[in-house]
């Protein structure tokens, strides 16, 4: 094993998606399901850095006929994200120990504005390198993003362990031949990584 690839949201930091969607829907005066249906075609461009969250909410206000100001909706999104996106200290400790044995990077789907926040709080310094959807202009679970990381890291799929909480992303990585772990909690992750021989607390 030469490389460990960690997801960020839901693994290194607490899951934020549900809370963000709920607060944003309330601010827009609509339901979460209605928001998702109205904006489904723009989630991918946001994750790929082709559209900012502010532009996304400008379009949302128009499509939903909301009287809310896009800037105010963005502020709600970021405030809720910052409130819930707490570092999970047990996982941070795991990463510190894994880095002693193998190169350790992150691969995350994100948005331009939340990446700016996470860079400012030095989140990505937990890793030897960071691969972010907004920079790569591609996103999980697309095959291309996994292949891009493998190429940039100069490793074969079987030389990697991929950790993510999303079952679809784990399935996509496994399909490409990457040993993968669906993250549930730090105890489970500790056992799984120890079995693979890349986690030792020494």
N, C-alpha and C positions, 0 to 999 in steps of 0.2 A: 504494500500500500504506500503510495507516494503523495497522495493529496486528499485532503478533507474539504468538502464544499458544504458550507452551512447556509441555509436560508436565514433571513433576519426576522421578519414579522411572524410572530407566532412561535419562534424558536429562541432567538437571542433577546428579542423584546416581546412584551405581552401583545396578544392579538388586539387590534384596534378597529378592524373593519366594521363589525356589527355596531359598535358605539358611534362611529363616525357616520355611518349610513343613517342611523336613527336620528341623530341630532341634526344632520343636514336636511333630512326629509321634513322634520318639524319646522326648521327655519324656512324652508321653501313652502310650507303649508300643504304638504302632500304626504302620501304614504310611501314607505320604502319600496314596495313592489311597483308602484306607479313610477317612481323615480328611476328604478332599474330598467323598467320597460321602455321608458321614454329616451333613456340615454345609453342603451346597451351598445350601440355602434361606436360610441366614443370612449369607452373604457380602455380599449386597446391602444388607441393613439395617445392617451394620457400616460399609460404605463411605458410606452415606447418613446416618450419625450417629444412627441410630435405636437402635443397640445398641452398647455399649462392647465393647472387646476382652475385658475382664474378664467381662462377662455372656456373651459368646460362648464363652469357655472354661469357664464354669460349666455351660453347656448341653452343651459338648463332652464334659466329664467324665461327665455323666449318660448321654448317648447312647452313648458308647463303653464305659461301665462301667469307667472308669479310676480308679485309686486316687490319682492325682496331684491336688494342690491347684490350683485355678484360678489362685490368686495366683502360684504357682510357674511355671505355664505362661506366664502373662502376662510374668513376669520373663524367661523364656527368650526369648519373642518379642521383647521390647524390647531385650534384650542383643544378640541376633543382628542385629536391625535396626540398632542403633547401630554395631555392628562393621562392617557392610557398607555402610551408607548414606553413603559418602564423597562429598563434593563433587567433581565432575569439573572441575578447574581450567580446562581448555581451553574447556569449554562456558560456564563462568562468564565467561571473557574474551569469548567471542562475544556473550553477553548484554549485557555492558557496552558493547560497540561498537554492537550493534543498538539499544540504548536511546538512543543519540545521534541516531538517524535516525527511529525510530518508537516509539510507545508500546508497552511490552512487559509482558505479564502472564503468569501461569501458570494452568493449569487442571489440577487433579490429583485423582485418586481416592485417598482416604487413610482413616485411622482416627483416632478421637478422640485416642488416646494418642500416636500417631506425629506427629500435627499439633502436639500440645503440645511434643514434643521438638524439632521443626523450628522452631517459633516461638521456643523458648528459645535455639536456636543462631542465630537471626536469618536463617534460610534465605530467608524470603519477602521480605527487604529487597533481594534481587537484582532484584525486579520493581516495576513501577509500581503493580500491584494483584495480588491473589491470589484466585483462585476455587477453593474447596476443596469437594469433594463433601459432607463432613460439615456444612458451613455451608449449602450450597444445597439439601440434602436430595434430591439427584439425582446421577446419576453418568454418566460416559462408559461406553458409546457412545450413551446415550439422546439423541435429538434435542433434548429439552427443555433439557438443560444447555448445549448449544452455542447454542441460540436465546436462552437467558437471558444468556449472556455477551455475545453480539452486541447484545442490547437494552441491557444495562447500559453497554456501551462505545459505544453509538450508532454502530455501523458496519454496513455491508452485508457479506454473506459474501465477496464478491469483493474486499473491501478488507483482507482478513485473510490471514495465513499461519499455519498451524497445524503445530506440530512435535510428534511423538509417536513412541515406539518400537513401539507396539502397532498392528499392521496393521488390526485391526478398528476401532480408534478413528480411524485415518487414513481408512479407507474411509467411516466414518459422517460425518466432517467434509466429505469430498469430495462426498458425496451431497447435502449441503446447499449446495454451491457454494463451499466454502472451499478455496482453494489450500492443499495440505498436503504435508508432507515426512515420510516415515518415517525416523526417525533411526537411523543405523547407527554412525557415529563422527563425531568432530568435523571431520575433514578433509572428509568428504562433506557435512556440514552447512554448513561454511564455503563450499564451492563452490555449494551450492544457494541459500543466502541471498545470496551475491554476485550470482548470476544474477538474483535478484529485485530487486537494487538497494538492499537495506536493510542490507547489511554492508560497511562500509569501515573499514580500519584506519588512520585518520587522527586 
